[in-house]
C-alpha cells in the first residue's frame, strides 16, 4: 500500500490520541517524519481538510459529548485541551455555527433555516443559523 496512505493514517491516529494536548502542525509532522510544509500539503490532499481543521473537528465532537453530560463550559474547555472557554466558544462558532451554551441547551431558541441547492456533485440541503452554516447534507 502507498507510503503516504500509511503516513496519513498514522497522523490521524496521532491526532485522535493526542487531541487533548492540541498538537501543533510541527508535532504531527515530526511524528510522521515529514517537514511541516510537506505534511500540510499531503494531509490536505488525502483528508480534504488541513490538519488544524481536522483537529478542530475531533475537539468539537469530544466537547459536544462532554456538554451533553452537563459539564460546565470551563470543565469542557479543560478536558478538551483548550486554554479557555473563549477558545471553546470560537471552536463551536466555526464548526457548529452556535455557541457551546446554545448547544448545551439543545439548540433552544436557535433558529435553523434550510435550503436545497444544486452542486456539481448533486443536490444538497444547507442548514444555517444566524451565525453561519451548521450542516451540509447530500440528498439521495
DSSP file (Angstrom, degrees, kcal/mol; ACC not computed):
  #  RESIDUE AA STRUCTURE BP1 BP2  ACC     N-H-->O    O-->H-N    N-H-->O    O-->H-N    TCO  KAPPA ALPHA  PHI   PSI    X-CA   Y-CA   Z-CA
    1    1 A X              0   0    0      0, 0.0     5,-0.0     0, 0.0     0, 0.0   0.000 360.0 360.0 360.0 157.0    0.0    0.0    0.0
    2    2 A X     >  -     0   0    0      1,-0.1     4,-1.6     2,-0.1     3,-0.2  -0.247 360.0-137.5 -57.6 132.6    1.1    3.6   -0.6
    3    3 A X  H  > S+     0   0    0      1,-0.2     4,-2.0     2,-0.2     5,-0.1   0.876 105.2  55.1 -59.2 -39.4    3.6    5.0    1.9
    4    4 A X  H  > S+     0   0    0      1,-0.2     4,-2.5     2,-0.2    -1,-0.2   0.867 102.0  57.0 -65.7 -35.4    1.6    8.3    2.1
    5    5 A X  H  > S+     0   0    0      1,-0.2     4,-2.6     2,-0.2    -1,-0.2   0.938 108.6  46.9 -57.5 -47.0   -1.6    6.4    3.0
    6    6 A X  H  X S+     0   0    0     -4,-1.6     4,-2.4     1,-0.2    -2,-0.2   0.866 110.5  52.8 -65.1 -36.9    0.2    5.0    6.0
    7    7 A X  H  X S+     0   0    0     -4,-2.0     4,-2.4     2,-0.2    -1,-0.2   0.928 112.0  44.5 -63.7 -44.8    1.6    8.3    7.0
    8    8 A X  H  X S+     0   0    0     -4,-2.5     4,-2.7     2,-0.2    -2,-0.2   0.901 112.5  52.0 -68.7 -39.7   -1.8    9.9    6.9
    9    9 A X  H  X S+     0   0    0     -4,-2.6     4,-2.2    -5,-0.2    -1,-0.2   0.916 111.8  47.3 -59.3 -43.0   -3.3    7.0    8.8
   10   10 A X  H  X S+     0   0    0     -4,-2.4     4,-2.3     2,-0.2    -2,-0.2   0.885 111.9  50.3 -65.6 -39.9   -0.6    7.4   11.4
   11   11 A X  H  X S+     0   0    0     -4,-2.4     4,-2.6     2,-0.2    -2,-0.2   0.909 110.2  49.4 -65.7 -42.6   -1.2   11.2   11.6
   12   12 A X  H  X S+     0   0    0     -4,-2.7     4,-2.2     2,-0.2    -2,-0.2   0.910 111.6  48.8 -64.6 -42.4   -4.9   10.7   12.0
   13   13 A X  H  X S+     0   0    0     -4,-2.2     4,-2.3    -5,-0.2    -1,-0.2   0.915 111.4  50.5 -61.3 -42.9   -4.4    8.1   14.8
   14   14 A X  H  X S+     0   0    0     -4,-2.3     4,-2.7     1,-0.2    -2,-0.2   0.918 109.6  50.1 -61.4 -45.1   -1.9   10.5   16.5
   15   15 A X  H  X S+     0   0    0     -4,-2.6     4,-0.9     1,-0.2    -1,-0.2   0.896 111.5  48.6 -62.6 -40.2   -4.4   13.4   16.3
   16   16 A X  H  < S+     0   0    0     -4,-2.2     3,-0.3     1,-0.2    -1,-0.2   0.895 116.5  42.9 -65.6 -39.6   -7.2   11.2   17.8
   17   17 A X  H  < S+     0   0    0     -4,-2.3     3,-0.2     1,-0.2    -2,-0.2   0.859 124.9  32.9 -73.3 -36.1   -4.9   10.1   20.6
   18   18 A X  H >< S+     0   0    0     -4,-2.7     3,-2.2    -5,-0.2     5,-0.5   0.254  77.6 113.7-109.0  10.6   -3.3   13.5   21.4
   19   19 A X  G >< S+     0   0    0     -4,-0.9     3,-1.6     1,-0.3    -1,-0.2   0.823  72.9  63.1 -58.5 -31.7   -6.1   16.0   20.7
   20   20 A X  G 3  S+     0   0    0      1,-0.3    -1,-0.3    -3,-0.2    -2,-0.1   0.743 103.6  49.9 -64.2 -21.1   -6.3   17.0   24.4
   21   21 A X  G <  S-     0   0    0     -3,-2.2    -1,-0.3     3,-0.0    -2,-0.2   0.493 104.3-137.2 -90.9  -5.7   -2.8   18.2   24.0
   22   22 A X    <   -     0   0    0     -3,-1.6    -3,-0.2    -4,-0.5    -2,-0.1   0.948  25.5-146.2  46.9  62.6   -3.7   20.2   20.9
   23   23 A X        -     0   0    0     -5,-0.5    -1,-0.1    -8,-0.1     2,-0.1  -0.218   8.5-120.9 -61.3 146.4   -0.6   19.2   19.0
   24   24 A X     >  -     0   0    0      1,-0.1     4,-2.1    -3,-0.1     5,-0.2  -0.310  25.8-104.1 -79.7 167.1    0.9   21.7   16.6
   25   25 A X  H  > S+     0   0    0      1,-0.2     4,-2.7     2,-0.2     5,-0.2   0.902 124.6  53.6 -55.8 -42.3    1.5   21.1   12.9
   26   26 A X  H  > S+     0   0    0      1,-0.2     4,-2.3     2,-0.2    -1,-0.2   0.887 106.5  51.8 -62.2 -40.4    5.2   20.7   13.7
   27   27 A X  H  > S+     0   0    0      2,-0.2     4,-1.7     1,-0.2    -2,-0.2   0.934 113.8  42.2 -61.5 -47.7    4.4   18.0   16.3
   28   28 A X  H  X S+     0   0    0     -4,-2.1     4,-1.2     2,-0.2    -2,-0.2   0.907 113.9  51.8 -69.5 -41.3    2.2   15.9   14.0
   29   29 A X  H  <>S+     0   0    0     -4,-2.7     5,-2.4    -5,-0.2     3,-0.5   0.910 109.6  49.9 -60.8 -42.8    4.6   16.3   11.0
   30   30 A X  H ><5S+     0   0    0     -4,-2.3     3,-1.2     1,-0.2    -1,-0.2   0.867 104.3  59.9 -63.5 -35.7    7.6   15.2   13.2
   31   31 A X  H 3<5S+     0   0    0     -4,-1.7    -1,-0.2     1,-0.3    -2,-0.2   0.818 112.9  37.4 -62.5 -31.0    5.5   12.1   14.2
   32   32 A X  T 3<5S-     0   0    0     -4,-1.2    -1,-0.3    -3,-0.5    -2,-0.2   0.210 116.3-113.3-107.2  14.6    5.2   11.0   10.6
   33   33 A X  T < 5S+     0   0    0     -3,-1.2     2,-0.3     1,-0.2    -3,-0.2   0.890  74.3 120.0  58.9  47.2    8.8   12.1    9.7
   34   34 A X      < -     0   0    0     -5,-2.4    -1,-0.2    -6,-0.1    -2,-0.1  -0.933  68.9-100.7-132.9 159.0    7.9   14.9    7.3
   35   35 A X     >  -     0   0    0     -2,-0.3     4,-2.9     1,-0.1     5,-0.2  -0.484  38.1-115.1 -70.7 151.2    8.5   18.6    7.1
   36   36 A X  H  > S+     0   0    0      1,-0.2     4,-2.7     2,-0.2     5,-0.2   0.900 115.6  51.1 -55.4 -41.7    5.5   20.7    8.3
   37   37 A X  H  > S+     0   0    0      2,-0.2     4,-2.0     1,-0.2    -1,-0.2   0.948 114.1  42.1 -61.6 -50.0    5.1   22.2    4.8
   38   38 A X  H  > S+     0   0    0      1,-0.2     4,-2.6     2,-0.2     5,-0.2   0.902 115.1  50.8 -65.4 -40.9    5.1   18.8    3.0
   39   39 A X  H  X S+     0   0    0     -4,-2.9     4,-3.2     2,-0.2     5,-0.3   0.926 108.5  51.8 -63.0 -45.0    2.9   17.2    5.7
   40   40 A X  H  X S+     0   0    0     -4,-2.7     4,-2.2    -5,-0.2    -1,-0.2   0.930 113.5  44.4 -57.2 -47.1    0.3   20.1    5.5
   41   41 A X  H  X S+     0   0    0     -4,-2.0     4,-1.9    -5,-0.2    -1,-0.2   0.922 116.2  46.3 -64.6 -45.7    0.1   19.7    1.7
   42   42 A X  H  X S+     0   0    0     -4,-2.6     4,-2.2     2,-0.2     5,-0.2   0.902 112.1  50.3 -65.4 -42.7   -0.1   15.9    1.9
   43   43 A X  H  X>S+     0   0    0     -4,-3.2     4,-3.6     1,-0.2     5,-0.5   0.930 111.0  48.5 -63.3 -45.6   -2.7   15.8    4.7
   44   44 A X  H  X5S+     0   0    0     -4,-2.2     4,-1.7    -5,-0.3    -1,-0.2   0.888 110.9  52.3 -61.8 -38.7   -5.0   18.2    2.9
   45   45 A X  H  <5S+     0   0    0     -4,-1.9    -1,-0.2    -5,-0.2    -2,-0.2   0.909 120.3  32.4 -63.1 -42.8   -4.6   16.1   -0.3
   46   46 A X  H  <5S+     0   0    0     -4,-2.2    -2,-0.2    -5,-0.1    -1,-0.2   0.859 129.8  32.5 -85.1 -38.3   -5.6   12.9    1.5
   47   47 A X  H  <5S-     0   0    0     -4,-3.6    -3,-0.2     2,-0.3    -2,-0.2   0.647  94.9-128.8 -98.4 -16.8   -8.1   14.1    4.1
   48   48 A X  S  <<S+     0   0    0     -4,-1.7     2,-0.3    -5,-0.5    -4,-0.2   0.381  83.1  63.1  85.4  -6.1   -9.6   17.1    2.3
   49   49 A X  S    S-     0   0    0     -6,-0.4    -2,-0.3     3,-0.0    -1,-0.2  -0.916  92.2 -90.9-140.4 166.2   -9.0   19.5    5.2
   50   50 A X     >  -     0   0    0     -2,-0.3     4,-2.4     1,-0.1     5,-0.2  -0.355  38.1-111.8 -72.7 160.0   -6.0   20.9    6.9
   51   51 A X  H  > S+     0   0    0      1,-0.2     4,-2.4     2,-0.2     5,-0.2   0.875 119.5  54.8 -59.4 -35.8   -4.6   19.1   10.0
   52   52 A X  H  > S+     0   0    0      2,-0.2     4,-2.0     1,-0.2    -1,-0.2   0.932 108.8  45.9 -64.4 -45.4   -5.7   22.0   12.1
   53   53 A X  H  > S+     0   0    0      2,-0.2     4,-2.2     1,-0.2    -2,-0.2   0.899 111.6  52.7 -64.3 -40.1   -9.3   21.8   10.9
   54   54 A X  H  X S+     0   0    0     -4,-2.4     4,-2.1     1,-0.2    -1,-0.2   0.919 109.3  49.5 -60.2 -43.9   -9.3   18.0   11.4
   55   55 A X  H  X S+     0   0    0     -4,-2.4     4,-2.6     1,-0.2    -1,-0.2   0.872 108.4  53.9 -62.7 -37.8   -8.1   18.6   15.0
   56   56 A X  H  X S+     0   0    0     -4,-2.0     4,-2.8     2,-0.2    -1,-0.2   0.904 107.1  50.8 -63.9 -41.1  -10.9   21.1   15.5
   57   57 A X  H  X S+     0   0    0     -4,-2.2     4,-2.3     2,-0.2    -2,-0.2   0.926 111.9  47.0 -62.3 -44.4  -13.5   18.6   14.3
   58   58 A X  H  X S+     0   0    0     -4,-2.1     4,-2.1     1,-0.2    -2,-0.2   0.937 114.0  47.8 -61.4 -46.5  -12.1   16.0   16.8
   59   59 A X  H  X S+     0   0    0     -4,-2.6     4,-2.7     1,-0.2    -2,-0.2   0.903 111.2  50.4 -62.6 -42.9  -12.1   18.5   19.6
   60   60 A X  H  X S+     0   0    0     -4,-2.8     4,-2.6     2,-0.2    -1,-0.2   0.908 109.4  50.6 -64.2 -42.4  -15.6   19.7   18.8
   61   61 A X  H  X S+     0   0    0     -4,-2.3     4,-1.7     2,-0.2    -1,-0.2   0.914 112.7  46.6 -62.2 -42.0  -17.0   16.2   18.8
   62   62 A X  H  X S+     0   0    0     -4,-2.1     4,-1.9     1,-0.2    -2,-0.2   0.935 112.5  50.0 -63.9 -45.8  -15.4   15.5   22.2
   63   63 A X  H  X S+     0   0    0     -4,-2.7     4,-2.7     1,-0.2    -2,-0.2   0.884 106.3  55.8 -62.0 -39.5  -16.6   18.8   23.6
   64   64 A X  H  X S+     0   0    0     -4,-2.6     4,-2.1     1,-0.2    -1,-0.2   0.914 106.8  50.4 -60.9 -42.1  -20.2   18.1   22.4
   65   65 A X  H  X S+     0   0    0     -4,-1.7     4,-0.8     1,-0.2    -1,-0.2   0.900 111.7  47.8 -61.6 -40.6  -20.2   14.8   24.3
   66   66 A X  H ><>S+     0   0    0     -4,-1.9     5,-1.6     1,-0.2     3,-0.6   0.899 109.7  52.2 -68.2 -40.1  -19.0   16.5   27.5
   67   67 A X  H ><5S+     0   0    0     -4,-2.7     3,-1.7     1,-0.2    -1,-0.2   0.882 105.3  55.3 -63.4 -37.0  -21.6   19.3   27.2
   68   68 A X  H 3<5S+     0   0    0     -4,-2.1    -1,-0.2     1,-0.3    -2,-0.2   0.742 101.3  59.5 -67.1 -21.5  -24.3   16.6   26.8
   69   69 A X  T <<5S-     0   0    0     -4,-0.8    -1,-0.3    -3,-0.6    -2,-0.2   0.218 120.9-111.4 -90.3  14.4  -23.1   15.2   30.2
   70   70 A X  T < 5 +     0   0    0     -3,-1.7    -3,-0.2     1,-0.2     2,-0.1   0.733  61.7 155.9  66.6  27.2  -23.8   18.6   31.8
   71   71 A X      < -     0   0    0     -5,-1.6    -1,-0.2     1,-0.1     2,-0.0  -0.489  47.6-102.9 -75.5 156.2  -20.2   19.7   32.4
   72   72 A X     >  -     0   0    0     -2,-0.1     4,-2.6     1,-0.1     5,-0.2  -0.314  29.3-109.1 -73.2 163.5  -19.6   23.4   32.7
   73   73 A X  H  > S+     0   0    0      1,-0.2     4,-2.6     2,-0.2     5,-0.2   0.881 121.1  52.0 -61.5 -38.2  -18.0   25.3   29.9
   74   74 A X  H  > S+     0   0    0      2,-0.2     4,-2.4     1,-0.2    -1,-0.2   0.921 110.5  47.4 -64.2 -43.8  -14.8   25.7   31.9
   75   75 A X  H  > S+     0   0    0      2,-0.2     4,-2.8     1,-0.2    -2,-0.2   0.918 112.9  48.8 -63.0 -43.3  -14.7   21.9   32.6
   76   76 A X  H  X S+     0   0    0     -4,-2.6     4,-1.3     2,-0.2     6,-0.2   0.920 110.5  51.1 -63.4 -44.1  -15.3   21.1   28.9
   77   77 A X  H  X>S+     0   0    0     -4,-2.6     5,-2.5     1,-0.2     4,-0.7   0.942 113.6  44.8 -57.4 -48.6  -12.6   23.6   27.8
   78   78 A X  H ><5S+     0   0    0     -4,-2.4     3,-1.0     1,-0.2    -2,-0.2   0.925 113.6  48.1 -63.1 -46.4  -10.1   22.0   30.2
   79   79 A X  H 3<5S+     0   0    0     -4,-2.8    -1,-0.2     1,-0.3    -2,-0.2   0.646 111.3  52.1 -72.5 -14.4  -11.0   18.4   29.3
   80   80 A X  H 3<5S-     0   0    0     -4,-1.3    -1,-0.3    -3,-0.4   -58,-0.2   0.534 117.2-111.8 -95.9  -9.2  -10.8   19.2   25.6
   81   81 A X  T <<5 +     0   0    0     -3,-1.0     2,-0.3    -4,-0.7    -3,-0.2   0.637  69.3 140.6  89.6  15.4   -7.3   20.7   25.9
   82   82 A X      < -     0   0    0     -5,-2.5    -1,-0.3    -6,-0.2    -2,-0.1  -0.676  55.2-132.0 -93.4 148.9   -8.4   24.3   25.1
   83   83 A X  S    S-     0   0    0     -2,-0.3     2,-0.3     1,-0.1    -1,-0.1   0.685  80.1  -2.8 -75.7 -18.4   -6.8   27.1   27.1
   84   84 A X  S  > S-     0   0    0     -7,-0.1     4,-1.4     1,-0.1     3,-0.4  -0.985  70.9-101.5-163.3 167.3  -10.1   28.9   27.9
   85   85 A X  H  > S+     0   0    0     -2,-0.3     4,-2.4     1,-0.2     5,-0.1   0.753 117.9  63.9 -69.8 -22.0  -13.8   28.9   27.5
   86   86 A X  H  > S+     0   0    0      2,-0.2     4,-2.4     1,-0.2    -1,-0.2   0.859 100.8  50.8 -69.0 -33.0  -13.4   31.6   24.8
   87   87 A X  H  > S+     0   0    0     -3,-0.4     4,-2.3     2,-0.2    -2,-0.2   0.880 110.0  50.0 -68.0 -37.0  -11.4   29.1   22.7
   88   88 A X  H  X S+     0   0    0     -4,-1.4     4,-2.5     2,-0.2    -2,-0.2   0.912 109.9  51.3 -63.5 -42.8  -14.3   26.7   23.1
   89   89 A X  H  X S+     0   0    0     -4,-2.4     4,-2.2     1,-0.2    -2,-0.2   0.935 111.4  46.4 -59.4 -48.5  -16.7   29.4   22.1
   90   90 A X  H  X S+     0   0    0     -4,-2.4     4,-2.1     1,-0.2    -1,-0.2   0.886 110.8  53.6 -62.2 -39.9  -14.7   30.2   19.0
   91   91 A X  H  X S+     0   0    0     -4,-2.3     4,-2.0     1,-0.2     5,-0.3   0.932 110.0  46.8 -61.0 -46.9  -14.4   26.5   18.1
   92   92 A X  H  X>S+     0   0    0     -4,-2.5     4,-2.6     1,-0.2     5,-1.1   0.892 110.5  52.0 -65.4 -39.6  -18.2   26.0   18.3
   93   93 A X  H  X5S+     0   0    0     -4,-2.2     4,-0.7     4,-0.2    -1,-0.2   0.914 113.6  44.1 -62.4 -40.8  -18.9   29.0   16.2
   94   94 A X  H  <5S+     0   0    0     -4,-2.1    -1,-0.2    -5,-0.2    -2,-0.2   0.808 127.7  27.2 -75.7 -28.8  -16.6   27.8   13.5
   95   95 A X  H  <5S+     0   0    0     -4,-2.0    -3,-0.2    -5,-0.2    -2,-0.2   0.845 136.1  22.0 -99.7 -42.8  -17.7   24.2   13.5
   96   96 A X  H  <5S-     0   0    0     -4,-2.6    -3,-0.2    -5,-0.3    -2,-0.1   0.549  88.2-129.7-107.3 -11.0  -21.4   24.3   14.7
   97   97 A X  S  <<S+     0   0    0     -5,-1.1    34,-0.5    -4,-0.7     2,-0.3   0.827  82.4  80.2  58.6  33.3  -22.5   27.9   13.9
   98   98 A X  S    S-     0   0    0     -6,-0.9    -2,-0.3    -9,-0.1    -1,-0.2  -0.963  86.4 -97.7-155.1 163.1  -23.8   28.2   17.5
   99   99 A X     >  -     0   0    0     -2,-0.3     4,-2.2     1,-0.1     5,-0.2  -0.388  33.9-112.8 -79.3 161.5  -22.3   28.8   20.9
  100  100 A X  H  > S+     0   0    0      1,-0.2     4,-2.9     2,-0.2     5,-0.2   0.874 119.7  54.7 -60.7 -35.3  -21.4   26.0   23.3
  101  101 A X  H  > S+     0   0    0      2,-0.2     4,-1.8     1,-0.2    -1,-0.2   0.906 107.1  49.0 -64.3 -41.5  -24.2   27.3   25.6
  102  102 A X  H  4>S+     0   0    0      2,-0.2     5,-3.0     1,-0.2     6,-0.4   0.905 113.2  47.6 -64.1 -40.7  -26.7   27.1   22.8
  103  103 A X  H ><5S+     0   0    0     -4,-2.2     3,-2.1     1,-0.2    -2,-0.2   0.938 109.5  52.7 -63.4 -46.2  -25.6   23.5   22.0
  104  104 A X  H 3<5S+     0   0    0     -4,-2.9    -1,-0.2     1,-0.3    -2,-0.2   0.835 106.4  54.5 -59.8 -33.2  -25.7   22.5   25.7
  105  105 A X  T ><5S-     0   0    0     -4,-1.8     3,-1.1    -5,-0.2    -1,-0.3   0.205 123.6-105.4 -86.5  16.3  -29.3   23.8   25.9
  106  106 A X  T < 5 -     0   0    0     -3,-2.1    -3,-0.2     1,-0.2    -2,-0.1   0.725  67.3 -64.2  71.1  22.4  -30.2   21.6   23.0
  107  107 A X  T > <S+     0   0    0     -5,-3.0     3,-2.4     1,-0.2    -1,-0.2   0.668  80.1 176.3  75.9  15.1  -30.4   24.4   20.5
  108  108 A X  T <   +     0   0    0     -3,-1.1    -1,-0.2    -6,-0.4     3,-0.1  -0.323  69.9   5.6 -57.1 131.6  -33.3   26.0   22.3
  109  109 A X  T 3  S+     0   0    0      1,-0.2     2,-0.6    -2,-0.0    -1,-0.3   0.508  97.2 129.3  69.4   7.3  -34.2   29.4   20.7
  110  110 A X    <   -     0   0    0     -3,-2.4     2,-0.6    -8,-0.1    -1,-0.2  -0.835  52.0-145.0 -91.3 124.0  -31.7   28.8   17.9
  111  111 A X        -     0   0    0     -2,-0.6     2,-0.5    -3,-0.1    19,-0.3  -0.789  13.9-166.7 -90.8 123.9  -33.4   29.3   14.5
  112  112 A X        -     0   0    0     -2,-0.6     2,-0.3    17,-0.1    17,-0.2  -0.955   2.2-163.1-113.9 120.9  -32.1   26.9   11.8
  113  113 A X  E     -A  128   0A   0     15,-2.9    15,-2.6    -2,-0.5     2,-0.3  -0.783   5.7-160.0-100.2 145.2  -33.0   27.7    8.2
  114  114 A X  E     +A  127   0A   0     -2,-0.3     2,-0.3    13,-0.2    13,-0.2  -0.923  12.0 174.4-124.9 152.3  -32.7   25.2    5.4
  115  115 A X  E     -A  126   0A   0     11,-1.7    11,-3.1    -2,-0.3     2,-0.4  -0.986  27.3-125.2-149.2 152.9  -32.5   25.4    1.7
  116  116 A X  E     -A  125   0A   0     -2,-0.3     2,-0.3     9,-0.2     9,-0.2  -0.832  31.8-177.6 -98.2 138.6  -31.9   23.0   -1.2
  117  117 A X  E     -A  124   0A   0      7,-2.7     7,-2.8    -2,-0.4     2,-0.4  -0.971  23.8-128.6-136.0 149.5  -29.1   23.7   -3.6
  118  118 A X  E     +A  123   0A   0     -2,-0.3     2,-0.3     5,-0.2     5,-0.2  -0.823  30.3 175.8 -94.8 137.5  -27.7   22.2   -6.7
  119  119 A X  E >   -A  122   0A   0      3,-1.2     3,-1.5    -2,-0.4    -2,-0.0  -0.859  48.5-101.6-129.5 167.6  -23.9   21.4   -6.8
  120  120 A X  T 3  S+     0   0    0     -2,-0.3     3,-0.1     1,-0.2    -2,-0.0   0.698 125.0  50.6 -60.7 -16.4  -21.8   19.7   -9.4
  121  121 A X  T 3  S-     0   0    0      1,-0.4    -1,-0.2     0, 0.0     2,-0.2   0.398 124.6 -82.9-103.5   0.6  -21.9   16.7   -7.1
  122  122 A X  E <   -A  119   0A   0     -3,-1.5    -3,-1.2    16,-0.0    -1,-0.4  -0.720  67.5 -30.5 127.0-177.3  -25.7   16.6   -6.7
  123  123 A X  E     -A  118   0A   0     16,-0.3    16,-2.6    -2,-0.2     2,-0.3  -0.498  56.7-172.5 -76.5 142.1  -28.4   18.1   -4.6
  124  124 A X  E     -AB 117 138A   0     -7,-2.8    -7,-2.7    14,-0.3     2,-0.5  -0.945  21.9-137.0-131.4 155.3  -27.6   19.3   -1.1
  125  125 A X  E     -AB 116 137A   0     12,-3.0    12,-2.4    -2,-0.3     2,-0.5  -0.963  21.0-158.3-107.0 127.8  -29.5   20.6    1.9
  126  126 A X  E     -AB 115 136A   0    -11,-3.1   -11,-1.7    -2,-0.5     2,-0.4  -0.934   6.0-168.5-109.2 124.8  -27.8   23.5    3.6
  127  127 A X  E     +AB 114 135A   0      8,-2.8     7,-2.5    -2,-0.5     8,-1.7  -0.938  14.6 171.0-111.9 134.9  -28.8   24.3    7.2
  128  128 A X  E     -AB 113 133A   0    -15,-2.6   -15,-2.9    -2,-0.4     5,-0.3  -0.986  23.0-153.6-144.5 153.4  -27.7   27.5    8.8
  129  129 A X  E >   - B   0 132A   0      3,-3.0     3,-1.1    -2,-0.3   -17,-0.1  -0.525  50.4 -89.0-106.8-178.7  -28.1   29.7   11.8
  130  130 A X  T 3  S+     0   0    0    -19,-0.3     3,-0.1     1,-0.2   -32,-0.1   0.736 129.5  55.0 -62.9 -21.1  -27.7   33.4   12.1
  131  131 A X  T 3  S-     0   0    0    -34,-0.5     2,-0.3     1,-0.3    -1,-0.2   0.578 121.8 -78.8 -91.8 -11.3  -24.0   32.6   12.9
  132  132 A X  E <  S-B  129   0A   0     -3,-1.1    -3,-3.0   -35,-0.3     2,-0.3  -0.905  70.9 -22.7 145.2-172.2  -23.3   30.5    9.8
  133  133 A X  E     +B  128   0A   0     -2,-0.3    -5,-0.3    -5,-0.3     3,-0.1  -0.558  45.0 174.3 -74.0 129.4  -23.7   27.1    8.1
  134  134 A X  E     +     0   0A   0     -7,-2.5     2,-0.3     1,-0.3    -6,-0.2   0.564  64.6  15.0-111.7 -14.0  -24.2   24.4   10.6
  135  135 A X  E     -B  127   0A   0     -8,-1.7    -8,-2.8     2,-0.0     2,-0.4  -0.965  49.2-172.0-160.8 143.1  -24.8   21.4    8.3
  136  136 A X  E     +B  126   0A   0     -2,-0.3     2,-0.4   -10,-0.2   -10,-0.2  -0.973  19.1 177.7-136.5 121.0  -24.5   20.4    4.7
  137  137 A X  E     -B  125   0A   0    -12,-2.4   -12,-3.0    -2,-0.4     2,-0.3  -0.980  26.8-127.7-131.0 136.2  -26.0   17.1    3.6
  138  138 A X  E     -B  124   0A   0     -2,-0.4     2,-0.4   -14,-0.2   -14,-0.3  -0.600  25.9-134.2 -77.2 141.5  -26.2   15.4    0.2
  139  139 A X              0   0    0    -16,-2.6   -16,-0.3    -2,-0.3    -1,-0.0  -0.785 360.0 360.0 -94.9 135.6  -29.7   14.4   -0.8
  140  140 A X              0   0    0     -2,-0.4    -1,-0.2   -18,-0.1   -16,-0.0   0.418 360.0 360.0 135.4 360.0  -30.2   11.0   -2.2
